[in-house]
């Protein structure tokens, strides 16, 4: 276990109490993580001491801000081991990253082509492809899950026909916690000349991600699920692909030369960053990366795995509770249903005890439908959670059962 | 803080009133909450301007089922004017803008302290009255 006293001190919000005066047990980390003081102060320091617009200012602040912003990009590159910082595009978050790819690379999809996704995708990695398929008269195909909520790899291989131009899948399921064997899947897809986009939103705070080792063509993630502020995220794309696809948004910062008749666009990565970006957000993301590196991803993973294991074991022993899925590898997410109790009623009663969880369909309505569920209660863990937090969760679930039974 | 799960609400959620499908109803309305995917159908007839045979059916939380049951209890047999008065009273209780003395609605008053659950209790009522307005 990580040293909890030190970690708790890093997250001021964890000292909050709920309306009933109960201390906070924050188990909604798959929705967004809390922010350590190091990140909050880094953003604050940027605005206090370095704020200016980037890439245009001649004055010293403009030069400083530009240098800070580009250093953040380099920090992201190192964190995911991209080959070049040109392959790191700052966006608002995973949703925008996926939309960027569907709106640009998607132009290469034509009538009769196929797009492959999985049954466990968040709406953000489903709706853009579904809409693209409608527009292009392409076909959207879905890799099903087996009973344990792992991807059915045999069916995947059958679905991977020569017509599949793009495969979009999550690294980790936000609803179940399933960790997908992305490297193997990418290898198979590439043998089929299929481009692969990985939604890494749930992975970044829990696993080392090496995009060159995974060999994926695109990797998308949000800062706010890895201790950074909301509003900043990253699209990694292989240079060879990014340089051949059109810009996503048009405007300032992304141009080389503009006349009334035509425009030539900036080089990578600026071609994809129209307008003034979220510079403070990038600073926060870089500070979050420093924070994760300081603790060590492996230690974080070991810590949250222990919590997840305890939650799985203890919840499974409670009568009337069914944990959803039993994947081969599970990240720090436990989704469960409670017999006779609606997830939102359960979440409200847990909230009364100070235990913050997510309830509902988790933006994966088709997955819920395929599992025959309307929704689940989801507890998701992070570095600042403790074994006692799991105890509080289990006790509170039992209290709610008693109250609503 | 007042208990959101008043015994009357728990009772109505476990044994909802008028919880049945009526595919031959004169009007069938869908009530869907995209936040939680709760989904009901509301069934009713209108005879000489009065609401008759009001029922509902579907999937939802304790609050939404209790609220649907209360709609069945209070609105059956009323005309538009009479039913709208209850809807206005219900909203004033939930929004804490008034305190009408209606025992059937009073158990829902703690919802005012739970903004995330307001839609749960208004879902069926809202869609029902939208349909009444459309018919009018």
Interface residues (C-beta under 8 A of the other chain):
Chain A: X19 X20 X342 X343 X344 X345 X348 X349 X359 X360 X361 X365 X368 X374 X375 X403 X404
Chain B: X1 X4 X5 X10 X35 X36 X37 X38 X39 X59 X60 X61 X62 X63 X113 X114 X116 X117 X120
